[in-house]
Amino acid sequence: MANIRQSLEDLLTVDGAMCAAVVDAGSGMMLGSAGSGVDLEIAAAGNTEVVRAKAKVMRQLGLNDVIDDILITLGKQYHVIRPMSRKEGVFIYFVLDKAKSNLALARRKVQDVERELTI
């Protein structure tokens, strides 16, 4: 089991990693952050709205399922949002340089970190 700081530092070892945060989706506030390249306070609040919107649409569609992750692909970056399965209302937010990263490996790393993270 790893704490927030260890988990975020572990994510930043991925090729192309720029920054990462653990976010409370109830308030939009960060529980921890590491790296640079994106204003993580704004990103945490904004991506909280993304997670809420997706959950609302899933309810409206009657989908009885959970979000594994949400991928936002920009021209130069990947943004990965992964809700924690063991801690409802908390998600990991991870930003990667698209030209330097391997998306499949990055998503796998987020999954591994989420599994080991304790809050």
VOMAR-360687 format. One line per field, with one value per atom (N, C-alpha, C, O, CB): residue in one letter; atom name; x, y, z. Coordinates in Angstrom, 2 decimals, padded with zeros to 5 digits. Each point is the difference from the previous one (the first is absolute). Glycine has a CB too. Layout:
N
vofi = (a,...)
drentor = (CA,...)
px = (X,...)
py = (Y,...)
pz = (Z,...)
END
This chain:
119
vofi = (m,m,m,m,m,a,a,a,a,a,n,n,n,n,n,i,i,i,i,i,r,r,r,r,r,q,q,q,q,q,s,s,s,s,s,l,l,l,l,l,e,e,e,e,e,d,d,d,d,d,l,l,l,l,l,l,l,l,l,l,t,t,t,t,t,v,v,v,v,v,d,d,d,d,d,g,g,g,g,g,a,a,a,a,a,m,m,m,m,m,c,c,c,c,c,a,a,a,a,a,a,a,a,a,a,v,v,v,v,v,v,v,v,v,v,d,d,d,d,d,a,a,a,a,a,g,g,g,g,g,s,s,s,s,s,g,g,g,g,g,m,m,m,m,m,m,m,m,m,m,l,l,l,l,l,g,g,g,g,g,s,s,s,s,s,a,a,a,a,a,g,g,g,g,g,s,s,s,s,s,g,g,g,g,g,v,v,v,v,v,d,d,d,d,d,l,l,l,l,l,e,e,e,e,e,i,i,i,i,i,a,a,a,a,a,a,a,a,a,a,a,a,a,a,a,g,g,g,g,g,n,n,n,n,n,t,t,t,t,t,e,e,e,e,e,v,v,v,v,v,v,v,v,v,v,r,r,r,r,r,a,a,a,a,a,k,k,k,k,k,a,a,a,a,a,k,k,k,k,k,v,v,v,v,v,m,m,m,m,m,r,r,r,r,r,q,q,q,q,q,l,l,l,l,l,g,g,g,g,g,l,l,l,l,l,n,n,n,n,n,d,d,d,d,d,v,v,v,v,v,i,i,i,i,i,d,d,d,d,d,d,d,d,d,d,i,i,i,i,i,l,l,l,l,l,i,i,i,i,i,t,t,t,t,t,l,l,l,l,l,g,g,g,g,g,k,k,k,k,k,q,q,q,q,q,y,y,y,y,y,h,h,h,h,h,v,v,v,v,v,i,i,i,i,i,r,r,r,r,r,p,p,p,p,p,m,m,m,m,m,s,s,s,s,s,r,r,r,r,r,k,k,k,k,k,e,e,e,e,e,g,g,g,g,g,v,v,v,v,v,f,f,f,f,f,i,i,i,i,i,y,y,y,y,y,f,f,f,f,f,v,v,v,v,v,l,l,l,l,l,d,d,d,d,d,k,k,k,k,k,a,a,a,a,a,k,k,k,k,k,s,s,s,s,s,n,n,n,n,n,l,l,l,l,l,a,a,a,a,a,l,l,l,l,l,a,a,a,a,a,r,r,r,r,r,r,r,r,r,r,k,k,k,k,k,v,v,v,v,v,q,q,q,q,q,d,d,d,d,d,v,v,v,v,v,e,e,e,e,e,r,r,r,r,r,e,e,e,e,e,l,l,l,l,l,t,t,t,t,t,i,i,i,i,i)
drentor = (N,CA,C,O,CB,N,CA,C,O,CB,N,CA,C,O,CB,N,CA,C,O,CB,N,CA,C,O,CB,N,CA,C,O,CB,N,CA,C,O,CB,N,CA,C,O,CB,N,CA,C,O,CB,N,CA,C,O,CB,N,CA,C,O,CB,N,CA,C,O,CB,N,CA,C,O,CB,N,CA,C,O,CB,N,CA,C,O,CB,N,CA,C,O,CB,N,CA,C,O,CB,N,CA,C,O,CB,N,CA,C,O,CB,N,CA,C,O,CB,N,CA,C,O,CB,N,CA,C,O,CB,N,CA,C,O,CB,N,CA,C,O,CB,N,CA,C,O,CB,N,CA,C,O,CB,N,CA,C,O,CB,N,CA,C,O,CB,N,CA,C,O,CB,N,CA,C,O,CB,N,CA,C,O,CB,N,CA,C,O,CB,N,CA,C,O,CB,N,CA,C,O,CB,N,CA,C,O,CB,N,CA,C,O,CB,N,CA,C,O,CB,N,CA,C,O,CB,N,CA,C,O,CB,N,CA,C,O,CB,N,CA,C,O,CB,N,CA,C,O,CB,N,CA,C,O,CB,N,CA,C,O,CB,N,CA,C,O,CB,N,CA,C,O,CB,N,CA,C,O,CB,N,CA,C,O,CB,N,CA,C,O,CB,N,CA,C,O,CB,N,CA,C,O,CB,N,CA,C,O,CB,N,CA,C,O,CB,N,CA,C,O,CB,N,CA,C,O,CB,N,CA,C,O,CB,N,CA,C,O,CB,N,CA,C,O,CB,N,CA,C,O,CB,N,CA,C,O,CB,N,CA,C,O,CB,N,CA,C,O,CB,N,CA,C,O,CB,N,CA,C,O,CB,N,CA,C,O,CB,N,CA,C,O,CB,N,CA,C,O,CB,N,CA,C,O,CB,N,CA,C,O,CB,N,CA,C,O,CB,N,CA,C,O,CB,N,CA,C,O,CB,N,CA,C,O,CB,N,CA,C,O,CB,N,CA,C,O,CB,N,CA,C,O,CB,N,CA,C,O,CB,N,CA,C,O,CB,N,CA,C,O,CB,N,CA,C,O,CB,N,CA,C,O,CB,N,CA,C,O,CB,N,CA,C,O,CB,N,CA,C,O,CB,N,CA,C,O,CB,N,CA,C,O,CB,N,CA,C,O,CB,N,CA,C,O,CB,N,CA,C,O,CB,N,CA,C,O,CB,N,CA,C,O,CB,N,CA,C,O,CB,N,CA,C,O,CB,N,CA,C,O,CB,N,CA,C,O,CB,N,CA,C,O,CB,N,CA,C,O,CB,N,CA,C,O,CB,N,CA,C,O,CB,N,CA,C,O,CB,N,CA,C,O,CB,N,CA,C,O,CB,N,CA,C,O,CB,N,CA,C,O,CB,N,CA,C,O,CB,N,CA,C,O,CB,N,CA,C,O,CB,N,CA,C,O,CB,N,CA,C,O,CB,N,CA,C,O,CB,N,CA,C,O,CB,N,CA,C,O,CB,N,CA,C,O,CB,N,CA,C,O,CB,N,CA,C,O,CB,N,CA,C,O,CB,N,CA,C,O,CB,N,CA,C,O,CB,N,CA,C,O,CB)
px = (000.84,-000.84,000.89,000.99,-002.83,001.45,000.80,-000.84,-001.22,002.59,-000.67,-000.71,-000.10,000.52,000.28,-001.47,-000.24,001.30,000.17,-002.32,003.06,001.26,000.77,000.47,-000.37,000.04,000.71,-000.68,000.67,000.08,-002.06,-000.76,000.20,000.20,-001.88,001.62,000.19,001.42,000.20,-001.94,002.70,001.40,000.20,000.76,000.02,-001.47,000.06,-000.56,000.57,-000.78,-000.89,-000.57,000.97,000.08,-002.35,002.99,000.90,001.21,000.78,-001.52,000.92,001.09,-000.35,000.88,-000.19,-001.94,-000.46,000.56,000.01,-002.12,002.57,000.49,-001.07,-001.16,002.65,-001.12,-000.92,-000.85,-000.79,000.77,000.15,-000.81,000.32,001.17,-001.25,-000.96,000.18,-000.40,000.78,-001.21,-000.79,-000.47,-001.15,-000.58,001.30,-001.04,-001.06,-000.57,000.66,000.42,-002.31,-000.65,-000.99,-000.49,000.77,-000.55,-001.09,-001.03,000.33,001.18,-002.76,-001.02,-001.23,-000.45,001.29,-001.39,-001.27,-001.09,-000.14,001.14,-001.78,-001.02,-001.19,-000.80,001.51,-000.84,-001.08,000.23,-000.94,000.56,001.63,000.32,000.80,000.05,-000.08,000.65,000.89,001.38,000.81,-002.79,002.26,001.28,001.00,-000.36,-000.82,002.45,001.06,000.38,000.08,000.77,-000.63,000.52,001.51,000.67,-002.79,002.65,001.44,000.28,-000.84,001.19,000.85,000.37,001.51,000.75,-002.77,002.44,001.43,000.19,-000.89,001.29,000.76,000.31,-000.43,-000.43,000.22,000.34,-000.34,-000.45,000.04,001.62,-002.08,-000.42,-001.46,-000.41,002.14,-002.53,-001.42,-000.32,000.55,-001.11,-000.31,-000.46,-000.91,-001.18,001.35,000.38,-000.73,-001.20,-000.95,003.08,-002.12,-001.17,-001.20,-001.11,002.62,-001.29,-001.07,-000.42,-001.19,002.05,000.12,-000.29,-000.80,-000.91,003.01,-001.75,-000.72,-001.46,-000.89,003.00,-002.36,-001.38,-000.75,-001.14,001.87,-000.11,-000.65,-000.28,-001.07,002.18,-000.17,-000.19,-000.97,-000.55,002.84,-002.50,-001.07,-001.34,-000.85,002.18,-001.49,-001.24,-000.12,-001.11,001.19,001.04,-000.01,-000.49,-000.86,002.77,-001.36,-000.39,-001.48,-000.72,003.09,-002.81,-001.42,-000.91,-001.03,001.70,-000.30,-000.83,-000.11,-001.08,001.77,000.42,-000.04,-000.86,-000.76,003.04,-002.15,-000.81,-001.49,-000.83,002.73,-002.23,-001.40,-000.55,-001.12,001.56,000.33,-000.44,-000.17,-000.95,002.13,-000.28,-000.12,-001.30,-000.69,003.20,-002.84,-001.26,-001.19,-000.94,002.04,-001.07,-001.10,-000.20,-001.13,001.57,000.64,-000.07,-000.36,-000.22,001.89,-001.71,-000.32,001.14,-000.22,-002.14,003.57,001.16,000.38,000.29,000.52,-000.81,000.40,001.46,000.31,-002.69,003.27,001.41,000.82,-000.54,000.05,001.80,000.92,000.97,000.24,-000.44,000.75,001.00,001.36,000.46,-001.80,002.00,001.38,000.92,000.77,-001.28,000.42,000.74,-000.63,-000.79,002.90,-001.74,-000.44,001.27,000.91,-003.07,002.21,001.16,-000.38,-000.97,001.92,-000.19,-000.17,001.27,001.10,-002.65,001.40,001.14,000.04,-000.93,000.81,001.19,000.21,001.05,000.53,-001.13,000.88,001.00,001.38,000.72,-002.01,001.67,001.34,000.03,001.07,-000.38,-001.85,-000.04,-001.10,-001.00,001.90,-000.68,-001.04,-000.34,000.89,-000.08,-002.09,-000.46,-000.80,-001.01,000.96,000.51,-000.65,-000.63,000.66,000.99,-002.92,-000.74,-000.44,-000.71,-000.08,001.19,-000.36,-000.63,000.70,001.17,-003.19,-000.65,000.53,000.24,-002.31,002.24,000.49,-001.14,-001.08,002.84,-001.51,-001.04,-000.21,-001.10,001.67,000.46,-000.10,-000.30,-000.20,001.77,-001.59,-000.27,-000.91,000.47,001.78,-003.55,-000.97,000.18,000.25,-001.87,001.51,000.10,001.41,000.23,-002.24,002.97,001.39,000.47,-000.32,000.76,000.33,000.55,001.45,000.46,-002.74,002.98,001.37,-000.06,-000.71,001.69,-000.23,000.08,001.46,000.89,-002.89,002.25,001.36,000.14,-000.80,001.01,000.81,000.23,001.31,001.02,-002.31,001.24,001.17,000.25,-000.93,000.51,001.69,000.39,-000.26,000.59,001.19,-002.65,-000.44,001.16,000.03,-002.24,003.17,001.12,001.00,000.76,-001.05,000.30,001.02,-000.55,000.76,000.47,-002.54,-000.57,-000.61,-000.29,-000.16,000.28,-000.69,-001.30,000.00,002.18,-003.29,-001.28,-000.38,-000.48,-000.24,000.92,-000.36,000.78,-000.57,000.04,001.82,000.82,-000.38,-000.02,001.89,-002.19,-000.39,-001.32,-000.12,001.31,-002.16,-001.28,000.21,-000.64,-000.58,002.08,000.30,000.65,-000.30,000.57,000.63,000.66,-001.01,000.06,002.07,-003.05,-001.03,-000.84,-000.33,000.26,-000.26,-000.76,000.77,-000.57,-000.51,002.37,000.83,000.10,-000.11,001.40,-001.07,000.12,-001.32,000.00,001.73,-002.84,-001.32,-000.23,-000.57,-000.32,001.31,-000.20,000.79,-000.47,000.11,001.55,000.87,-000.21,000.45,001.20,-002.31,-000.15,-000.94,-001.08,001.49,000.03,-000.84,-000.26,000.90,000.01,-002.16,-000.37,-000.71,-000.41,000.22)
py = (-001.18,001.18,001.25,000.07,-001.33,002.22,001.22,001.21,000.01,-001.08,002.10,001.23,000.87,-000.37,000.27,001.23,000.85,000.47,-000.11,000.83,-000.21,000.54,-001.08,000.24,001.41,-002.83,-001.10,-000.39,-000.25,-000.58,000.78,-000.40,000.99,-000.40,-000.70,002.39,001.02,-000.02,000.13,001.28,-001.58,-000.08,-001.24,000.03,001.17,-002.28,-001.21,000.25,-000.47,-000.93,002.13,000.34,000.82,-000.18,000.11,000.96,000.89,-000.73,000.60,001.25,-003.13,-000.78,-000.50,-000.49,-000.19,000.79,-000.46,000.93,001.22,-002.19,000.40,000.82,000.99,-000.38,-001.49,003.13,001.04,000.60,000.91,-002.04,000.64,000.53,001.46,000.39,-002.66,003.07,001.42,000.32,000.58,-000.05,-000.91,000.28,-000.93,-000.65,003.05,-002.45,-000.88,000.56,000.76,-002.76,001.62,000.43,-001.05,-000.80,003.20,-002.40,-000.77,001.04,000.95,-002.91,001.77,001.03,-000.53,-001.12,002.20,-000.26,-000.27,000.51,001.21,-001.04,-001.08,000.39,000.70,000.63,-002.54,001.81,000.70,001.49,000.79,-002.81,002.42,001.41,000.56,001.21,-001.55,-000.54,000.45,000.37,000.52,000.27,-001.03,000.36,-001.16,-001.18,002.71,-001.14,-001.00,-000.51,000.77,000.31,-002.36,-000.61,-000.10,-000.17,-001.12,001.42,-000.01,000.21,-000.29,-001.24,002.05,000.21,-000.09,000.14,001.31,-001.69,-000.07,000.34,-000.23,-001.53,002.31,000.32,001.40,000.79,-003.18,002.68,001.34,-000.08,-001.06,002.11,000.10,000.06,000.35,000.45,-002.10,001.44,000.32,000.59,-000.45,-001.42,002.87,000.54,-001.05,-000.10,002.54,-003.22,-001.14,000.40,-000.78,-000.47,002.40,000.42,000.24,-000.43,001.47,-000.37,000.22,-001.33,-000.27,002.60,-003.15,-001.29,-000.91,-000.69,000.90,-000.20,-000.83,000.41,-000.85,000.54,001.60,000.48,-000.29,-000.46,002.26,-001.55,-000.23,-001.46,-000.34,002.36,-002.87,-001.43,-000.64,-001.07,000.99,000.72,-000.44,000.10,-000.87,001.62,000.32,000.18,-001.06,-000.46,002.93,-002.86,-001.05,-001.31,-000.68,001.80,-001.48,-001.24,000.03,-000.97,000.70,001.38,000.13,-000.11,-000.67,002.11,-000.78,-000.02,-001.41,-000.43,002.78,-003.08,-001.37,-000.90,-000.82,001.14,-000.16,-000.80,000.31,-000.90,000.85,001.31,000.40,-000.63,-000.52,002.69,-002.12,-000.60,-001.51,-000.56,002.38,-002.46,-001.44,-000.33,-000.97,000.77,001.01,-000.20,000.20,-000.80,001.55,000.30,000.28,-001.11,-000.28,002.71,-003.06,-001.10,-001.33,-001.00,002.19,-001.18,-001.23,-001.00,-001.20,001.57,000.10,-000.89,-000.37,000.86,000.18,-002.30,-000.50,-000.44,-001.19,000.44,001.74,-000.27,001.06,000.93,-002.00,000.92,000.96,000.53,-000.65,-000.52,002.33,000.58,-000.58,000.14,002.01,-002.80,-000.45,001.21,000.30,-002.61,002.99,001.24,000.84,-000.49,-000.63,002.37,000.93,000.53,000.47,000.17,-000.72,000.47,001.21,-000.02,-002.30,003.39,001.20,000.14,000.14,001.00,-001.17,000.08,001.39,000.40,-002.87,003.20,001.32,-000.13,-001.09,002.25,-000.07,-000.04,-000.41,-000.71,002.46,-001.30,-000.26,-000.77,-000.33,002.39,-002.34,-000.64,-001.04,000.04,002.04,-003.03,-000.92,000.40,000.30,-002.21,001.91,000.23,-001.24,-000.32,002.88,-003.24,-001.22,000.29,000.50,-001.99,001.16,000.16,-001.39,-000.69,003.07,-002.80,-001.35,000.09,000.22,-001.24,000.84,-000.06,-001.19,-001.07,002.18,-000.90,-001.09,-000.96,000.42,001.10,-002.79,-001.00,-000.23,-000.35,-000.75,001.30,-000.27,001.24,-000.09,-001.79,003.05,001.25,000.86,000.82,-000.92,-000.10,000.73,001.50,000.49,-002.41,002.64,001.45,000.53,001.20,-001.24,-000.82,000.42,-000.53,-001.13,001.14,000.82,-000.46,000.43,000.96,-000.88,-000.82,000.33,000.71,-000.43,-001.57,003.08,000.77,000.00,000.32,001.16,-001.86,-000.21,000.63,-000.28,-001.87,002.99,000.70,-000.49,-000.08,002.11,-002.36,-000.51,000.79,000.50,-002.77,002.39,000.57,-001.08,-001.08,002.63,-001.26,-000.99,-000.53,-001.18,002.32,-000.27,-000.40,-000.91,-000.71,002.85,-002.12,-000.74,-001.20,-000.72,002.84,-002.33,-001.02,-001.16,000.11,001.66,-002.86,-001.17,-000.09,-000.33,-000.90,001.52,000.10,-001.31,000.03,001.66,-002.80,-001.29,-000.24,-000.43,-000.48,001.19,-000.18,001.00,-000.34,-000.52,002.08,001.02,-000.37,000.14,001.59,-002.19,-000.40,-001.18,-000.07,000.87,-001.71,-001.14,000.46,-000.53,-000.93,002.44,000.52,000.68,-000.18,000.50,000.45,000.65,-001.06,000.15,001.82,-003.03,-001.10,-000.62,-000.24,-000.22,000.22,-000.59,000.93,-000.44,-000.80,002.52,000.99,000.10,000.05,001.25,-001.27,000.10,-001.20,000.16,001.12,-002.43,-001.22,000.06,-000.51,-000.79,001.92,000.03,001.23,000.01,-001.29,002.30,001.26,-000.15,-000.57,001.81,-000.71,000.04,001.45,000.83,-003.06,002.49,001.36,-000.08,001.03,-000.25)
pz = (000.00,000.00,000.00,000.72,000.50,-002.02,-000.14,000.38,-000.13,-001.70,002.31,000.30,-001.26,-001.05,003.45,-002.28,-001.17,-000.62,-001.22,002.23,-000.22,-000.53,-000.75,-001.12,003.02,-001.30,-000.66,-001.31,-001.00,003.24,-002.22,-001.18,-001.14,-001.15,002.63,-001.17,-001.04,-000.55,-001.21,002.33,-000.26,-000.46,-000.88,-000.97,003.06,-001.76,-000.81,-001.40,-000.98,003.07,-002.18,-001.31,-000.84,-001.21,002.23,-000.38,-000.75,-000.57,-000.74,002.21,-001.15,-000.59,-001.40,-000.71,003.00,-002.69,-001.31,-001.08,000.17,000.84,-002.12,-001.11,-000.43,-000.21,-000.55,000.64,-000.44,001.09,-000.26,-001.87,003.37,001.10,000.24,000.03,001.02,-000.88,000.29,001.44,000.76,-003.18,002.79,001.35,000.34,-000.86,000.65,001.50,000.47,001.29,000.72,-001.81,001.38,001.24,000.46,-000.80,000.15,001.93,000.58,000.43,000.72,000.06,-001.22,000.15,000.71,-000.25,-001.83,002.98,000.66,-000.93,-000.19,002.54,-002.93,-000.98,000.65,-000.70,-000.70,002.70,000.68,000.04,-000.15,001.50,-001.13,000.14,-001.18,-000.19,002.63,-003.22,-001.06,000.49,-000.77,-000.43,002.45,000.60,-000.14,000.07,001.56,-001.82,-000.08,001.38,000.96,-003.05,002.18,001.22,-000.06,001.02,-000.74,-001.49,-000.23,-001.47,-000.85,002.81,-002.26,-001.40,-000.15,000.97,-001.32,-000.89,-000.31,-001.48,-000.82,002.63,-002.14,-001.38,-000.38,000.84,-001.38,-000.76,-000.49,-001.45,-000.63,002.22,-002.10,-001.40,-000.17,-001.07,000.58,001.55,-000.01,001.37,001.01,-002.69,001.73,001.28,000.62,-000.35,-000.44,001.70,000.55,000.85,000.09,-000.13,000.65,000.78,-000.91,000.31,001.40,-002.83,-000.97,-000.63,-000.16,-000.31,000.12,-000.62,000.94,-000.43,-000.94,002.66,000.97,000.08,-000.04,001.35,-001.21,000.08,-001.29,000.04,001.53,-002.71,-001.29,-000.27,-000.51,-000.32,001.15,-000.26,000.98,-000.28,-000.64,002.05,000.90,-000.73,000.13,001.91,-002.79,-000.77,-001.10,-000.30,000.77,-001.07,-001.02,000.62,-000.57,-000.67,002.39,000.66,000.39,-000.21,001.08,-000.31,000.38,-001.21,000.06,001.87,-003.03,-001.21,-000.55,-000.39,-000.13,000.48,-000.52,000.89,-000.50,-000.50,002.30,000.92,-000.19,000.05,001.61,-001.87,-000.21,-001.28,000.00,001.20,-002.28,-001.26,000.15,-000.54,-000.73,001.97,000.22,000.75,-000.33,000.37,000.96,000.73,-000.93,000.03,002.10,-002.94,-000.92,-001.02,-000.42,000.73,-000.71,-000.96,000.66,-000.68,-000.71,002.71,000.72,-000.02,000.15,-000.71,000.37,-000.03,001.43,000.82,-002.97,002.42,001.31,-000.11,-000.09,000.68,-000.57,-000.24,000.72,000.58,-002.82,002.19,000.61,-001.06,-001.02,003.26,-001.99,-000.89,000.36,001.14,-001.40,-000.69,000.21,-000.11,000.91,-001.83,-000.21,-000.15,-001.10,-000.81,001.60,-000.80,-001.03,-000.66,000.68,000.58,-002.58,-000.74,-000.82,-000.76,000.67,000.26,-000.81,-000.81,000.54,001.16,-003.02,-000.90,-000.61,-000.70,000.21,000.76,-000.58,-001.10,-000.23,002.41,-002.85,-001.06,000.48,-000.70,-000.44,002.35,000.51,001.32,000.50,-001.64,001.69,001.31,000.09,-000.72,001.72,-000.07,000.45,001.44,000.79,-002.32,001.86,001.37,000.40,-000.63,000.36,001.30,000.47,001.36,000.91,-002.18,001.40,001.25,000.43,-000.75,000.17,001.77,000.48,001.39,000.99,-002.35,001.44,001.31,000.80,-000.55,-000.40,002.25,000.85,000.33,000.42,000.55,-001.17,000.25,001.50,000.42,-002.60,002.98,001.44,000.82,001.21,-001.54,-000.31,000.73,-000.87,-000.79,002.00,-001.05,-000.81,000.18,001.11,-000.91,-001.30,000.05,-000.12,000.21,001.16,-001.69,-000.18,-001.34,-000.38,002.89,-003.24,-001.26,-000.17,000.61,-001.61,000.15,-000.37,-001.34,-000.91,002.18,-001.38,-001.24,-000.43,000.79,-000.16,-001.88,-000.49,-001.38,-000.89,002.21,-001.50,-001.27,-000.59,000.68,000.11,-002.10,-000.71,-001.26,-000.64,001.57,-001.30,-001.28,-001.05,000.05,001.00,-001.99,-000.99,-000.84,-000.35,000.29,-000.27,-000.87,000.71,-000.66,-000.57,002.56,000.75,000.77,000.64,-000.46,-000.23,000.86,-000.79,-001.19,002.86,-000.98,-000.50,000.78,001.19,-001.83,000.00,000.69,000.70,001.14,-002.81,001.03,000.61,001.29,001.00,-003.29,002.26,001.21,001.08,001.19,-002.61,001.02,000.97,000.69,001.21,-002.59,000.61,000.59,000.95,001.05,-003.11,001.69,000.87,001.31,001.07,-003.10,001.93,001.19,000.93,001.21,-002.54,000.76,000.82,000.71,001.18,-002.76,000.88,000.60,001.17,001.06,-003.30,002.03,001.06,001.20,001.15,-002.88,001.46,001.10,000.75,001.23,-002.53,000.58,000.65,000.92,001.08,-003.07,001.58,000.79,001.32,001.02,-003.16,002.11,001.17,000.90,001.15,-002.50,000.83,000.73,001.20,-000.11,-002.03,003.27,001.19,000.39,000.01,000.77,-000.46,000.41,001.33,000.55,-002.94)
END
